[in-house]
Amino acid sequence: MTNGNAPIIQMTDIEKHFGSVIALAGVSVDIFPGECHCLLGDNGAGKSTFIKTMSGVHKPTHGQILFEGRPMHFNDPRDAIAAGIATVHQHLAMIPLMSVSRNFFMGNEPEKKVGPFRFFDHDYANRVTMEEMRKMGINLRSPDQAVGTLSGGERQTVAIARAVHFGAKVLILDEPTSALGVRQTANVLATIDKVRKQGIAVVFITHNVRHAMAVGDRFTVLNRGQTLGTAQRGQITPEELQDMMAGGQELAALEGSLGGTV
């Protein structure tokens, strides 16, 4: 899915130390426009530290990060967002009792001027919210409905559509399907596919191999802060990917010692 394009993000030999704790130990990953790059690993693999380093929360202890071919030095997540790197976290930053359109434009409120006064442009916000959600395959009953009345998958789609509308070039999705049912998960995966087809780079963090294989173009597995490998779609089976995540030889040795019961 690279199509001969240059990567939008290049992370080379990234290390992140917290005192004596080494959270990342030489991770190298390239992210290309228009691809869904799945980052997999169990708890403690380093996924959270990796995406926080990519999105400006942490500065790497060692290594180099290039964004659009230039060294990337973000002081905080606001710098990353301004550059076009948006993160949709597992726990969405939304106010349940506030309308969908208000949540969509939270922090980017459109204004209209009436005399000397400025007001939230309710009509514009509603129109854009309905249009952007429709592009993602969600037909809202009303943009004025409380966002808390939406399903988990629909709320994820609101967050993704919001990031795309406000100029995301790289969309980092942190376990977006982990707490969703089958139908809601299908909606989110369909949204990821739509975003990728718009030429946006999607970094999909997950521990679910089936979800990754459904939309992923490339797959990178982390284990204890290190990269175990990267494979393109068609180069690796779900079973091989699961085996890498599970520790491969370590799991096989354990299975042998327990008489094949793992």
HELIX and SHEET records of a PDB file:
HELIX    1   1 LYS A   47  MET A   54  1                                   8    
HELIX    2   2 PRO A   77  ALA A   83  1                                   7    
HELIX    3   3 VAL A  100  PHE A  104  1                                   5    
HELIX    4   4 HIS A  122  LYS A  135  1                                  14    
HELIX    5   5 VAL A  147  THR A  149  5                                   3    
HELIX    6   6 GLY A  152  HIS A  165  1                                  14    
HELIX    7   7 VAL A  182  LYS A  197  1                                  16    
HELIX    8   8 VAL A  209  VAL A  215  1                                   7    
HELIX    9   9 PRO A  238  ALA A  246  1                                   9    
HELIX   10  10 GLN A  249  SER A  257  1                                   9    
SHEET    1   A 4 VAL A  21  ILE A  31  0                                        
SHEET    2   A 4 ILE A   9  PHE A  18 -1                                        
SHEET    3   A 4 HIS A  62  PHE A  67 -1                                        
SHEET    4   A 4 ARG A  70  PRO A  71 -1                                        
SHEET    1   B 6 ILE A  85  VAL A  88  0                                        
SHEET    2   B 6 VAL A 170  ASP A 174  1                                        
SHEET    3   B 6 ALA A 201  THR A 206  1                                        
SHEET    4   B 6 CYS A  36  LEU A  40  1                                        
SHEET    5   B 6 ARG A 218  ASN A 223  1                                        
SHEET    6   B 6 GLN A 226  GLN A 232 -1                                        
SHEET    1   C 2 GLU A 111  VAL A 114  0                                        
SHEET    2   C 2 PHE A 117  PHE A 120 -1                                        
END                                                                             
